[in-house]
């Protein structure tokens, strides 16, 4: 799958993301993608501007007095008490059941499509990370550093000439939906710079995360990972998972 195809998959969710209509997992995936995709960020800005414009285009209106009186007349306090009567014809019952069945089928189909789209995005991400790891191992300047902390083990690949790093780690615990893993670039003074968020991959024996740094990696001396709230943090606030010096 090409990068353009991956961008198209995320681009389909941008209108819903602009309206805060995505679930937590999808919103997190789109947010992570926006950090590295300028075209998707531009499209998101256009959708948000459009939604704000549409809200401003509709002037407020005062309802007619006749409508107010009619609505007041339909309130329970204005109605005469009488025994409720429910008269349903066979055709009405059949139509109601048909609508319920169609609604259930549409909801089921929608959920299946969303699940398939999520799996497609996950597979595309895994394929991209695998290709990136193979490419990095082929670079002569790539450093391979050991990750070791408690029951966690793995490898950190660092190519400072291309400002790319990749985390490959085994036995990384799966977090609940309110938390995420966040990577940090560490400079010689100990200052942490956000390097992106990622989650463990329960369908895979290992977890991988690629870091494309906008800053020169030669300005940093290590990479650390902490547990943060689901949307990430501007500075480390949670438990440290591991730290690797390079």
C-alpha positions as CSV (number, residue, x, y, z in Angstrom):
1,X,0.0,0.0,0.0
2,X,1.4,3.4,-1.0
3,X,1.6,6.5,1.1
4,X,-1.1,8.2,-1.0
5,X,-3.4,5.2,-0.3
6,X,-2.7,5.5,3.5
7,X,-3.4,9.3,3.3
8,X,-6.7,8.6,1.5
9,X,-7.8,6.3,4.3
10,X,-7.1,8.9,7.0
11,X,-8.6,11.7,4.8
12,X,-12.0,10.0,4.8
13,X,-12.2,10.4,8.6
14,X,-11.1,14.1,8.6
15,X,-14.7,15.6,8.2
16,X,-15.9,13.5,11.2
17,X,-12.7,14.4,13.1
18,X,-13.4,18.1,12.5
19,X,-16.8,17.7,14.1
20,X,-15.5,15.6,17.0
21,X,-17.6,12.7,15.8
22,X,-14.9,10.0,15.8
23,X,-14.4,7.5,18.6
24,X,-11.3,7.7,20.8
25,X,-9.2,5.1,18.8
26,X,-10.0,6.7,15.4
27,X,-9.5,10.2,16.7
28,X,-6.1,9.2,18.1
29,X,-5.0,7.6,14.8
30,X,-6.0,10.7,12.8
31,X,-4.3,13.0,15.3
32,X,-1.1,11.0,15.1
33,X,-1.3,11.0,11.3
34,X,-1.8,14.8,11.2
35,X,1.5,15.3,12.9
36,X,3.3,14.0,9.8
37,X,0.9,14.9,6.9
38,X,0.7,18.5,5.9
39,X,-2.0,18.0,3.2
40,X,-4.3,16.3,5.8
41,X,-3.7,19.2,8.2
42,X,-4.7,21.7,5.5
43,X,-7.8,19.7,4.7
44,X,-8.8,19.6,8.4
45,X,-8.4,23.4,8.6
46,X,-10.6,23.8,5.6
47,X,-13.4,21.6,7.1
48,X,-13.2,23.5,10.4
49,X,-13.4,26.9,8.6
50,X,-16.4,25.6,6.6
51,X,-18.3,24.4,9.7
52,X,-17.8,27.7,11.4
53,X,-18.9,29.6,8.3
54,X,-22.1,27.6,8.0
55,X,-23.0,28.3,11.7
56,X,-22.5,32.0,11.1
57,X,-24.6,32.1,7.9
58,X,-27.8,31.1,9.7
59,X,-29.3,34.2,11.4
60,X,-31.4,33.6,14.6
61,X,-35.2,33.7,14.1
62,X,-38.1,34.4,16.5
63,X,-40.8,31.7,16.1
64,X,-44.3,33.1,15.2
65,X,-46.8,33.7,18.0
66,X,-49.3,31.2,16.4
67,X,-46.7,28.5,16.6
68,X,-46.1,29.2,20.3
69,X,-49.8,29.0,21.0
70,X,-50.1,25.7,19.1
71,X,-47.3,24.1,21.0
72,X,-48.7,25.3,24.3
73,X,-52.0,23.7,23.4
74,X,-50.3,20.4,22.9
75,X,-48.7,20.3,26.4
76,X,-50.2,17.7,28.8
77,X,-51.6,20.4,31.1
78,X,-53.7,21.7,28.2
79,X,-55.1,18.3,27.2
80,X,-58.3,16.7,28.5
81,X,-57.6,13.5,30.4
82,X,-58.8,10.5,28.5
83,X,-57.9,6.8,28.3
84,X,-55.1,6.2,25.8
85,X,-56.1,4.5,22.7
86,X,-53.5,2.6,20.5
87,X,-54.9,1.4,17.3
88,X,-52.5,-0.3,15.0
89,X,-53.4,-1.7,11.6
90,X,-51.6,-4.7,10.2
91,X,-49.9,-2.6,7.5
92,X,-48.6,-0.2,10.1
93,X,-47.2,-3.0,12.2
94,X,-45.5,-4.5,9.1
95,X,-44.1,-1.2,8.1
96,X,-42.7,-0.6,11.6
97,X,-41.1,-4.0,11.8
98,X,-39.6,-3.5,8.3
99,X,-38.1,-0.2,9.4
100,X,-36.6,-1.7,12.5
101,X,-35.0,-4.5,10.6
102,X,-33.6,-2.2,8.0
103,X,-32.2,0.1,10.7
104,X,-30.6,-2.9,12.4
105,X,-29.1,-4.1,9.1
106,X,-27.7,-0.6,8.4
107,X,-26.2,-0.3,11.8
108,X,-24.6,-3.7,11.5
109,X,-23.2,-3.0,8.1
110,X,-21.8,0.4,9.3
111,X,-20.1,-1.3,12.2
112,X,-18.6,-4.0,10.0
113,X,-17.3,-1.4,7.5
114,X,-15.7,0.7,10.3
115,X,-14.1,-2.4,11.8
116,X,-12.7,-3.3,8.3
117,X,-11.4,0.2,7.8
118,X,-9.7,0.1,11.2
119,X,-8.1,-3.2,10.4
120,X,-6.9,-1.8,7.1
121,X,-5.3,1.2,8.7
122,X,-3.6,-1.0,11.3
123,X,-2.3,-3.4,8.6
124,X,-1.1,-0.4,6.5
125,X,0.7,1.0,9.5
126,X,2.3,-2.3,10.3
127,X,3.5,-2.7,6.7
128,X,4.9,0.8,6.7
129,X,6.8,0.2,9.9
130,X,8.1,-3.1,8.7
131,X,9.4,-1.5,5.4
132,X,10.9,1.3,7.4
133,X,12.8,-1.1,9.7
134,X,14.1,-3.1,6.7
135,X,15.3,0.1,5.1
136,X,16.9,1.4,8.2
137,X,18.8,-1.8,8.7
138,X,20.2,-1.5,5.2
139,X,21.6,2.0,6.0
140,X,25.3,1.9,7.0
141,X,24.8,4.8,9.5
142,X,22.0,3.1,11.4
143,X,22.8,2.4,15.1
144,X,21.2,-0.6,16.8
145,X,20.7,0.0,20.6
146,X,19.4,-2.4,23.2
147,X,16.1,-1.7,25.0
148,X,16.0,-3.3,28.4
149,X,13.6,-2.4,31.3
150,X,11.8,-4.8,33.7
151,X,10.1,-7.4,31.5
152,X,10.4,-5.2,28.4
153,X,13.1,-5.9,25.8
154,X,13.7,-4.7,22.3
155,X,15.8,-2.6,19.9
156,X,16.1,1.1,19.1
157,X,17.2,1.9,15.5
158,X,18.7,5.4,15.1
159,X,19.8,7.0,11.9
160,X,21.0,10.5,12.8
161,X,21.9,11.4,9.2
162,X,18.3,11.0,8.2
163,X,16.7,12.1,11.5
164,X,14.8,8.8,11.8
165,X,14.4,6.5,14.8
166,X,12.4,3.3,15.2
167,X,11.3,1.5,18.4
168,X,10.9,-2.3,18.3
169,X,9.9,-3.6,21.6
170,X,8.5,-6.9,23.0
171,X,6.2,-7.5,26.0
172,X,4.9,-3.9,26.1
173,X,1.8,-3.9,28.3
174,X,-1.5,-3.0,26.6
175,X,-3.0,0.2,28.1
176,X,-6.7,1.1,28.5
177,X,-8.3,3.7,26.2
178,X,-7.5,6.6,28.6
179,X,-3.7,6.2,28.3
180,X,-1.1,6.0,25.6
181,X,2.7,5.6,25.2
182,X,4.6,8.8,24.3
183,X,8.1,9.0,23.1
184,X,10.5,11.9,24.0
185,X,13.8,13.1,22.5
186,X,16.2,14.0,25.3
187,X,18.8,16.8,24.8
188,X,22.1,17.1,26.7
189,X,20.5,19.4,29.3
190,X,17.8,16.8,30.0
191,X,15.0,18.7,28.2
192,X,12.3,16.5,26.7
193,X,10.8,17.1,23.2
194,X,7.6,15.4,22.1
195,X,8.4,12.6,19.5
196,X,4.8,11.3,19.1
197,X,2.4,8.8,20.7
198,X,1.8,5.2,20.0
199,X,0.0,2.2,21.4
200,X,0.9,-1.5,22.0
201,X,-0.2,-3.9,19.2
202,X,-2.0,-6.9,20.7
203,X,-2.3,-8.6,17.3
204,X,1.5,-8.6,16.9
205,X,4.2,-10.2,19.0
206,X,6.0,-6.9,19.2
207,X,5.2,-3.1,19.1
208,X,6.8,-0.8,16.6
209,X,6.8,3.0,16.4
210,X,8.7,5.2,13.9
211,X,9.9,8.6,14.9
212,X,10.4,11.1,12.1
213,X,12.1,14.0,13.8
214,X,11.7,17.6,12.6
215,X,14.8,18.4,14.6
216,X,18.4,17.2,14.0
217,X,18.9,14.0,16.0
218,X,22.5,14.9,16.5
219,X,21.2,17.6,19.0
220,X,19.8,14.8,21.3
221,X,21.5,12.2,23.4
222,X,18.6,9.7,24.0
223,X,15.0,8.7,23.7
224,X,12.6,7.9,26.5
225,X,9.0,6.6,26.7
226,X,6.4,7.4,29.3
227,X,2.7,6.6,29.9
228,X,0.6,9.6,29.3
229,X,-3.1,10.5,28.8
230,X,-4.7,9.3,25.6
231,X,-4.1,12.6,23.7
232,X,-0.5,12.9,24.9
233,X,1.2,15.6,27.1
234,X,3.3,18.6,26.3
235,X,5.9,17.4,28.9
236,X,6.3,14.0,30.6
237,X,3.9,13.5,33.5
238,X,3.5,9.7,33.8
239,X,5.5,6.6,34.6
240,X,8.7,6.1,32.7
241,X,8.7,2.9,30.7
242,X,12.3,2.9,29.4
243,X,15.1,5.2,28.4
244,X,17.9,4.6,25.8
245,X,21.0,6.7,25.5
246,X,22.8,7.1,22.1
